[in-house]
């Protein structure tokens, strides 16, 4: 449990808590706005401080603000085996100040800061210690399965018990940008399910993403020429290896006659292909000349000639005829323009074909020259050496093709393997849910009962589904979605986690809700939520802390037997004046 939140900041208002229901009230002045300052009254600030003292990130945290980082904030926590008071500041967030005797009694090994005379442990050790004490995680985690990525973590699990802004969107997500794997793994652990299944699913997702990126790169040409496909590469590998074996056999017997004949035939074939290209050039050039001539001659007919003809015989054309001639002129100009564009395209295509032919002819000429130089060699030694060079080049090409073929097999086989992994993991997930049916039924009944208590005229359910993407955790309350239904769904899940983890003896036994959770919620449901929270905390000998504006709290329709003031903390916050807030002064 949380015993106290304090600070060496003189103006800080200490918050001391007890078991059961704890309500921290803030008086809201009529003239203040929600965005008046960063620290208005301090209700949300208290939640941030609790996270900071439970090992939360220091970057962007409230105690790291320039106005606060010089001060140390303290939290006193009760664990099995005793209490421990810790301190942390924004100036040195990596150090957790502890009492040497108390920390040693918990199995910790504090270090001495010779400059201050204080003992401390690292924030990383503190988080591992909290993971062990509050959620039964191994301590230390080094050398265990929990040392890996995508496994249950203290910081992620405790965020369900101390929700902050950004965590009031969906029950299963305690942060807006929380990954699917994170909620699946941590909720599975908290609900007593096999968390290794969503853990393995996330590794499959990572491999799938890598495969998608690799295929995307291949499609874009980044690695397509390097890898290729199995179907494309198989015949190329076979031909390349056959060529290597033939050359190796020729060298063993030093039989060069076949090689000479092959090269001679190739040189003759090249010459024939070059002559065919030259003959085609003649036709292309004639076509190009004809197209260019047509292009230059293509002009619209002159309508003024007809006008002059009529004037020569003394006839004046009427206006309607002139307009008709103008329309015909525009039509002819359009036809001519389209015709010229078509001719331009044909000319460009012919020129490109000529350029391609010239490039092909040049390449063939170079290949033929190389063959002729080889055939003009003067001796067996030169022949033998040339064949050796060809064998080496062919062997390198064949080896490269074999490696590309293997990579393609792996790439295509990986997809099949991943599909099989997904099927097996879904089967494991279904079997796990069946095996732990009693545990799931307990969660379903708890949340269903809470919804029934909160709404006399609505029903709701907690669905835990085994899907291809992993376990899905969904709470639905039937009927109109108004009146803060989404927030009540979050409340129900959090309360279930508080109760169920305590029953399994691996939960923090405290739950903290900022007043923002109840924004837009009907005051009747807020009143019932406080009663349910108190009942759950009392049953497990735990703690339920709620921050709330005093005017809202005063209006709650709680039963007469519920002594409201008995649960209000002595610390009172206000957004009126400079010193009414949690820190005792205002800062932007």
C-alpha positions as a printed Julia matrix, in Angstrom:
588×3 Matrix{Float64}:
   0.0     0.0      0.0
   0.91    3.67    -0.3
   1.44    5.17     3.15
   2.56    8.72     2.34
   3.76   11.05    -0.42
   6.01   13.83     0.91
   8.79   16.23    -0.08
  11.55   18.42     1.31
   9.92   21.28    -0.61
   8.74   23.42     2.36
   5.44   24.42     0.73
   4.54   20.9     -0.41
   1.35   19.5      1.09
   2.07   15.93     2.29
  -0.53   13.3      1.49
  -0.93   10.49     4.02
  -3.13    7.54     3.18
  -4.78    4.72     5.05
  -6.33    1.37     4.14
  -9.66    1.19     2.31
 -11.14    4.16     0.48
  -9.12    7.42     0.36
 -10.57   10.54    -1.26
  -8.31   13.54    -1.98
 -10.47   16.59    -2.54
  -9.68   19.83    -4.34
 -11.74   22.96    -3.97
 -12.34   24.55    -7.36
 -12.83   28.31    -7.38
 -15.52   29.75    -9.66
 -13.03   31.99   -11.48
 -10.35   29.42   -12.34
 -10.07   27.59   -15.66
  -8.89   24.04   -16.31
  -5.9    25.36   -18.3
  -5.0    28.24   -16.03
  -1.6    26.81   -15.08
   0.28   23.55   -15.33
  -0.27   23.04   -11.63
  -3.8    24.14   -10.85
  -4.79   22.23    -7.69
  -2.57   19.18    -7.97
  -4.92   16.19    -8.25
  -3.28   14.89   -11.43
   0.11   16.0    -10.11
  -0.24   13.57    -7.22
  -0.78   10.72    -9.69
   2.34   11.84   -11.59
   4.35   11.9     -8.36
   3.28    8.37    -7.48
   4.46    7.17   -10.9
   7.74    9.04   -10.48
   8.34    7.41    -7.1
   7.46    4.02    -8.6
  10.32    4.3    -11.08
   8.61    6.15   -13.95
  10.6     7.92   -16.65
  12.1    11.23   -15.59
  12.07   12.85   -19.04
   9.04   15.13   -19.12
   8.01   14.12   -15.59
   6.67   16.8    -13.28
   9.53   16.55   -10.71
  12.0    17.26   -13.55
  10.44   20.71   -14.08
  12.93   23.54   -13.46
  10.81   24.77   -10.55
  10.88   21.37    -8.79
  13.96   19.39    -9.82
  16.1    20.67    -6.95
  13.75   19.08    -4.42
  13.42   15.45    -3.37
  10.06   13.72    -3.25
   9.48   10.82    -0.89
   7.13    7.88    -0.91
   6.51    5.45     1.93
   5.25    2.05     0.81
   4.13   -1.0      2.77
   5.24   -4.39     1.43
   5.15   -7.89     2.79
   7.8    -7.75     5.48
   7.62   -4.07     6.41
   7.73   -0.53     5.14
  10.26    1.28     2.96
  10.63    5.04     2.47
  12.31    6.1     -0.75
  13.25    9.46    -2.24
  13.86   10.65    -5.77
  14.64   14.03    -7.35
  14.49   15.45   -10.83
  18.17   16.4    -10.56
  19.3    12.79   -10.01
  16.44   10.59   -11.17
  18.66    7.53   -11.63
  19.2     7.34    -7.84
  16.59    6.14    -5.36
  17.4     7.29    -1.84
  16.76    4.61     0.8
  17.33    3.92     4.46
  20.27    1.55     4.62
  18.91   -0.66     7.41
  15.4    -0.97     5.98
  16.64   -1.54     2.42
  19.11   -4.2      3.54
  16.33   -5.99     5.4
  14.5    -6.28     2.06
  17.55   -7.85     0.4
  18.75   -4.69    -1.32
  22.38   -3.52    -1.35
  22.45    0.27    -1.04
  25.48    2.36    -2.04
  26.79    5.32    -0.05
  26.9     8.77    -1.64
  29.99   10.19     0.05
  29.05   13.73    -0.92
  25.61   13.67     0.78
  26.06   10.79     3.21
  22.85    9.22     1.89
  22.39    5.64     0.71
  20.84    4.86    -2.65
  20.02    2.14    -5.14
  19.63    2.56    -8.89
  16.2     3.18   -10.37
  16.57    0.02   -12.46
  17.13   -2.08    -9.31
  14.18   -0.3     -7.65
  11.86   -1.22   -10.54
  12.98   -4.85   -10.43
  12.44   -4.91    -6.66
   8.94   -3.46    -7.09
   8.19   -5.98    -9.84
   9.06   -8.76    -7.44
   7.23   -7.37    -4.4
   4.08   -6.23    -6.18
   3.76   -8.69    -9.1
   5.95  -11.68    -8.13
   8.38  -11.13   -11.02
  11.89  -12.59   -10.57
  14.41  -10.47    -8.69
  16.8    -9.91   -10.25
  15.51  -10.57   -13.78
  18.96  -11.16   -15.25
  19.24  -14.7    -16.56
  15.46  -15.24   -16.59
  12.87  -15.18   -19.38
  11.75  -11.74   -18.15
  15.08  -10.24   -19.23
  13.95  -10.43   -22.88
  11.96   -7.85   -24.81
   8.16   -8.2    -25.09
   7.78   -9.79   -21.64
   5.69   -8.59   -18.67
   7.21   -5.54   -16.98
   6.56   -3.82   -13.69
   6.18   -0.36   -15.22
   3.57   -1.49   -17.74
   1.55   -3.51   -15.22
   1.5    -0.86   -12.5
   0.09    1.62   -15.05
  -3.21   -0.3    -14.9
  -3.37    0.38   -11.16
  -2.31    4.05   -11.34
  -3.89    5.35   -14.54
  -2.73    8.67   -15.96
  -4.1    10.96   -18.65
  -3.89    9.12   -21.94
  -4.99    5.94   -20.22
  -8.69    6.77   -20.22
  -9.43    5.81   -23.83
  -9.84    2.02   -23.74
  -9.92   -0.43   -20.82
  -7.11   -2.64   -22.14
  -4.75    0.29   -22.92
  -3.15    2.32   -20.13
  -1.51    4.69   -22.64
  -2.55    6.1    -25.98
   0.47    4.68   -27.83
   0.67    1.38   -25.97
   1.48   -1.44   -28.38
  -0.89   -4.36   -28.89
   1.75   -6.82   -27.67
   2.25   -4.78   -24.48
  -1.39   -4.92   -23.42
  -1.72   -8.59   -24.46
   1.37   -9.77   -22.57
   0.81   -7.75   -19.39
  -2.93   -8.35   -19.1
  -2.37  -12.06   -19.71
   0.09  -12.12   -16.82
  -2.22  -10.13   -14.53
  -5.2   -12.38   -15.32
  -3.19  -15.55   -14.75
  -3.05  -16.61   -18.44
  -0.05  -17.92   -20.36
   1.74  -14.68   -21.26
   4.36  -16.52   -23.34
   1.79  -16.98   -26.14
   1.37  -13.25   -26.95
   5.12  -12.95   -26.32
   5.79  -15.51   -29.07
   3.15  -13.88   -31.29
   4.96  -10.56   -31.09
   8.17  -12.25   -32.21
   6.22  -13.69   -35.16
   4.91  -10.19   -35.93
   8.45   -8.84   -35.88
   9.61  -11.51   -38.31
   6.58  -10.82   -40.52
   7.41   -7.13   -40.58
  11.0    -7.9    -41.55
   9.75  -10.19   -44.29
   7.38   -7.5    -45.57
  10.19   -4.95   -45.65
  12.45   -7.37   -47.5
   9.74   -8.15   -50.05
   8.96   -4.47   -50.4
  12.62   -3.76   -51.08
  12.73   -6.56   -53.63
   9.62   -5.2    -55.39
  11.14   -1.73   -55.46
  14.33   -3.09   -56.96
  16.51   -2.55   -53.92
  17.34   -6.24   -53.53
  15.31   -7.79   -56.33
  18.38   -8.22   -58.55
  20.35   -9.6    -55.61
  17.88  -12.27   -54.52
  15.17  -13.02   -57.12
  12.68  -15.85   -56.81
  13.15  -19.61   -56.55
  11.32  -20.18   -59.84
  13.51  -17.67   -61.71
  16.81  -18.79   -60.22
  16.47  -22.58   -60.43
  17.06  -22.89   -64.25
  19.87  -20.33   -64.13
  21.65  -22.28   -61.4
  21.28  -25.55   -63.35
  22.68  -24.04   -66.58
  25.54  -22.25   -64.8
  26.63  -25.4    -62.94
  26.44  -27.45   -66.18
  28.68  -24.93   -67.93
  31.21  -25.1    -65.11
  31.29  -28.91   -65.25
  31.78  -28.88   -69.03
  34.65  -26.39   -68.85
  36.23  -28.34   -66.01
  36.04  -31.55   -68.07
  37.58  -29.79   -71.11
  40.44  -28.54   -68.99
  41.03  -31.98   -67.48
  41.5   -33.5    -70.95
  42.7   -30.2    -72.43
  40.21  -30.56   -75.27
  39.84  -27.16   -76.84
  38.4   -28.18   -80.22
  34.78  -27.96   -79.02
  35.46  -24.6    -77.45
  36.94  -23.28   -80.7
  33.92  -24.53   -82.62
  31.48  -22.95   -80.15
  33.25  -19.6    -80.34
  33.43  -19.73   -84.14
  29.71  -20.49   -84.37
  28.96  -17.68   -81.95
  31.04  -15.21   -83.99
  29.13  -16.2    -87.14
  25.8   -15.82   -85.37
  26.8   -12.39   -84.12
  27.74  -11.3    -87.65
  24.35  -12.46   -88.93
  22.54  -10.57   -86.19
  24.53   -7.4    -86.91
  23.69   -7.61   -90.64
  20.0    -8.01   -89.76
  20.2    -4.91   -87.57
  21.83   -2.93   -90.38
  19.11   -3.99   -92.84
  16.46   -2.93   -90.35
  18.29    0.4    -89.95
  17.64    1.16   -93.65
  13.89    0.72   -93.22
  13.85    2.74   -89.99
  15.76    5.63   -91.51
  13.42    5.75   -94.52
  10.44    5.72   -92.16
  11.98    8.53   -90.1
  12.53   10.7    -93.16
   8.94   10.12   -94.3
   7.53   10.97   -90.86
   9.61   14.13   -90.51
   8.52   15.29   -93.99
   4.86   14.72   -93.15
   5.34   16.55   -89.88
   6.77   19.64   -91.63
   4.06   19.61   -94.33
   1.16   19.22   -91.92
  -0.61   22.63   -91.93
  -4.28   23.64   -91.65
  -6.03   24.88   -94.86
  -6.22   28.67   -95.2
  -9.82   29.86   -94.96
  -8.82   33.32   -96.2
  -8.32   31.89   -99.71
 -12.02   31.1    -99.97
 -12.93   34.56   -98.72
 -10.76   36.21  -101.37
 -12.31   33.98  -104.06
 -15.79   35.21  -103.23
 -14.69   38.83  -103.18
 -13.08   38.4   -106.61
 -16.43   37.6   -108.14
 -18.16   40.42  -106.24
 -20.01   38.4   -103.65
 -19.97   39.45  -100.0
 -20.26   36.57   -97.57
 -22.96   36.84   -94.9
 -21.95   36.79   -91.17
 -23.39   33.33   -90.61
 -21.17   31.91   -93.37
 -18.14   33.62   -91.85
 -18.93   32.1    -88.46
 -19.29   28.71   -90.11
 -15.9    29.11   -91.74
 -14.42   29.94   -88.33
 -15.86   26.75   -86.86
 -14.44   24.72   -89.75
 -11.1    26.44   -89.24
 -11.02   25.52   -85.54
 -11.94   21.93   -86.41
  -9.16   21.7    -88.99
  -6.65   23.18   -86.6
  -7.63   20.57   -83.96
  -7.23   17.76   -86.49
  -3.86   19.05   -87.59
  -2.7    19.46   -83.96
  -3.66   15.88   -83.12
  -2.01   14.65   -86.31
   1.24   16.49   -85.47
   1.27   15.04   -81.94
   0.83   11.55   -83.35
   3.65   12.15   -85.82
   5.86   13.44   -82.97
   5.24   10.22   -81.01
   6.02    8.06   -84.07
   9.21   10.03   -84.77
  10.35    9.68   -81.14
   9.6     5.93   -81.11
  11.54    5.45   -84.38
  14.53    7.38   -83.05
  14.52    5.29   -79.85
  14.41    2.09   -81.87
  17.38    3.31   -83.92
  19.29    4.15   -80.73
  18.54    0.73   -79.21
  19.66   -0.97   -82.4
  22.9     0.99   -82.45
  23.59    0.05   -78.81
  22.85   -3.62   -79.5
  25.05   -3.57   -82.59
  27.91   -2.02   -80.61
  27.62   -4.68   -77.9
  27.59   -7.48   -80.47
  30.58   -5.98   -82.23
  32.53   -5.88   -78.96
  31.64   -9.53   -78.2
  32.62  -10.62   -81.72
  35.93   -8.78   -81.49
  36.72  -10.53   -78.2
  35.94  -13.95   -79.75
  38.09  -13.23   -82.8
  40.99  -12.17   -80.6
  40.72  -15.45   -78.73
  40.59  -17.48   -81.95
  43.65  -15.67   -83.24
  45.68  -16.87   -80.23
  49.03  -18.48   -81.04
  49.42  -21.63   -79.0
  48.07  -24.24   -76.61
  49.31  -22.43   -73.5
  47.28  -19.33   -74.37
  44.25  -21.52   -75.06
  44.67  -23.37   -71.78
  45.06  -20.11   -69.83
  42.02  -18.55   -71.47
  39.91  -21.61   -70.65
  41.07  -21.46   -67.04
  39.98  -17.82   -66.85
  36.6   -18.69   -68.32
  36.21  -21.55   -65.82
  37.03  -19.24   -62.91
  34.5   -16.65   -64.09
  31.81  -19.29   -64.64
  32.5   -20.84   -61.22
  32.13  -17.46   -59.49
  28.86  -16.79   -61.31
  27.53  -20.26   -60.46
  28.47  -19.83   -56.78
  26.74  -16.44   -56.64
  23.61  -17.91   -58.22
  23.6   -20.78   -55.7
  23.75  -18.29   -52.78
  20.94  -16.23   -54.28
  18.93  -19.42   -54.76
  19.42  -20.38   -51.1
  18.4   -16.86   -49.97
  15.28  -17.05   -52.13
  14.39  -20.45   -50.64
  14.8   -19.07   -47.12
  12.73  -15.98   -47.95
   9.87  -17.98   -49.45
  10.1   -20.69   -46.79
   9.97  -18.12   -43.99
   6.44  -17.08   -44.98
   5.23  -20.67   -44.81
   6.94  -21.16   -41.46
   5.4   -17.98   -40.04
   1.93  -19.06   -41.14
   2.47  -22.37   -39.36
   3.71  -20.59   -36.24
   0.6   -18.42   -36.14
  -1.69  -21.42   -36.46
   0.14  -23.26   -33.67
   0.12  -20.22   -31.39
  -3.61  -19.67   -31.88
  -4.2   -23.34   -31.03
  -2.06  -22.91   -27.89
  -4.04  -19.79   -26.99
  -7.36  -21.6    -27.33
  -6.08  -24.52   -25.26
  -4.75  -22.14   -22.59
  -8.09  -20.35   -22.31
  -9.82  -23.7    -21.99
  -7.37  -24.93   -19.37
  -7.72  -21.72   -17.33
 -11.46  -21.51   -17.73
 -12.06  -21.16   -14.0
  -9.75  -18.13   -13.83
 -11.43  -16.51   -16.84
 -14.9   -17.22   -15.45
 -13.92  -15.46   -12.25
 -12.93  -12.31   -14.16
 -16.05  -12.47   -16.33
 -18.35  -12.82   -13.34
 -16.6   -10.07   -11.37
 -16.9    -7.51   -14.19
 -20.43   -8.58   -15.06
 -21.41   -8.18   -11.4
 -19.79   -4.75   -11.19
 -21.7    -3.58   -14.26
 -24.95   -4.88   -12.79
 -24.25   -2.98    -9.55
 -23.44    0.22   -11.43
 -26.43    0.07   -13.78
 -29.71   -1.42   -12.75
 -31.08   -1.18   -16.29
 -28.06   -2.33   -18.34
 -26.13   -5.52   -18.9
 -22.51   -5.94   -19.81
 -19.87   -8.54   -20.34
 -16.13   -9.16   -20.35
 -14.98  -10.99   -23.48
 -11.57  -12.69   -23.66
 -11.17  -13.97   -27.21
  -8.44  -16.1    -28.82
  -7.75  -14.43   -32.16
  -5.11  -14.74   -34.85
  -3.53  -11.54   -33.54
  -3.47  -12.82   -29.95
  -5.72  -12.54   -26.9
  -8.35   -9.78   -27.05
  -9.76   -8.24   -23.87
 -13.01   -6.32   -24.36
 -15.64   -4.95   -21.98
 -19.0    -3.93   -23.4
 -21.92   -2.29   -21.62
 -25.15   -2.55   -23.57
 -27.3     0.43   -24.52
 -26.63    4.11   -25.13
 -22.91    4.97   -25.08
 -23.52    8.29   -23.35
 -22.99    9.07   -19.68
 -19.32    8.11   -19.56
 -19.84    4.43   -20.44
 -16.27    4.11   -21.76
 -14.84    5.38   -18.46
 -16.97    2.99   -16.45
 -15.66    0.09   -18.57
 -12.13    1.16   -17.57
 -13.16    1.36   -13.93
 -14.59   -2.16   -14.05
 -11.41   -3.67   -15.54
  -9.14   -1.86   -13.06
 -11.27   -2.95   -10.11
 -11.24   -6.53   -11.39
  -7.44   -6.45   -11.7
  -7.14   -5.09    -8.15
  -9.31   -7.87    -6.76
  -8.12  -10.81    -8.88
  -4.39  -10.12    -8.52
  -4.79   -9.78    -4.76
  -6.58  -13.14    -4.63
  -3.68  -14.67    -6.59
  -1.25  -12.97    -4.16
   0.58  -11.13    -6.91
  -0.88   -7.66    -7.08
  -0.1    -4.24    -5.53
  -3.32   -4.15    -3.46
  -3.78   -0.46    -4.29
  -5.67    1.34    -7.04
  -5.39    5.04    -7.88
  -7.92    6.87   -10.04
  -7.57   10.49   -11.11
 -10.79   12.51   -11.23
 -10.52   12.62   -15.05
 -11.63    8.98   -15.14
 -15.09   10.12   -14.08
 -15.38   13.06   -16.5
 -18.82   12.87   -18.09
 -19.95   10.0    -15.84
 -23.37   10.31   -14.23
 -22.99   11.15   -10.54
 -25.11    8.11    -9.59
 -22.54    5.83   -11.23
 -19.66    7.74    -9.6
 -21.26    7.2     -6.19
 -21.71    3.49    -6.86
 -18.11    3.27    -8.16
 -16.8     4.66    -4.86
 -18.84    2.1     -2.95
 -17.57   -0.75    -5.13
 -13.99    0.51    -4.8
 -14.28    0.7     -1.04
 -15.8    -2.78    -0.82
 -13.05   -4.3     -2.99
 -10.27   -2.54    -1.05
 -11.74   -3.59     2.3
 -12.13   -7.21     1.18
  -8.46   -7.59     0.16
  -7.15   -5.33     2.94
  -6.02   -2.97     0.23
  -6.44    0.63    -0.78
  -8.45    2.7     -3.25
  -7.35    6.31    -3.78
  -9.56    8.72    -5.75
  -8.9    12.39    -6.47
 -12.0    14.53    -6.97
 -13.29   18.09    -6.95
 -15.08   18.82    -3.69
 -18.22   20.18    -5.36
 -18.65   16.93    -7.32
 -18.02   14.82    -4.21
 -20.55   16.79    -2.17
 -23.26   16.15    -4.76
 -22.76   12.38    -4.96
 -25.96   10.51    -3.96
 -24.3     8.18    -1.47
 -26.47    6.26     1.01
 -26.88    7.6      4.52
 -24.88    4.69     5.94
 -21.89    5.83     3.88
 -20.01    8.37     6.02
 -18.49   10.47     3.25
 -16.27   12.56     5.46
 -14.68    9.5      7.06
 -12.82    8.78     3.82
 -11.72   12.32     2.94
  -7.99   12.89     3.47
  -6.88   15.64     5.81
  -4.84   17.22     3.04
  -7.06   19.65     1.13
  -6.13   21.15    -2.22
  -7.45   24.25    -3.93
  -6.86   26.06    -7.22
  -7.7    29.39    -5.55
  -4.68   31.49    -4.61
  -0.95   31.0     -5.03
  -0.49   28.45    -2.25
  -3.6    26.3     -2.55
  -2.15   23.63    -4.82
  -0.18   20.5     -3.97
   3.22   22.18    -4.31
   2.23   25.38    -2.49
   3.07   27.7     -5.38
   2.14   28.11    -9.0
   4.44   27.49   -11.95
   3.87   27.33   -15.68
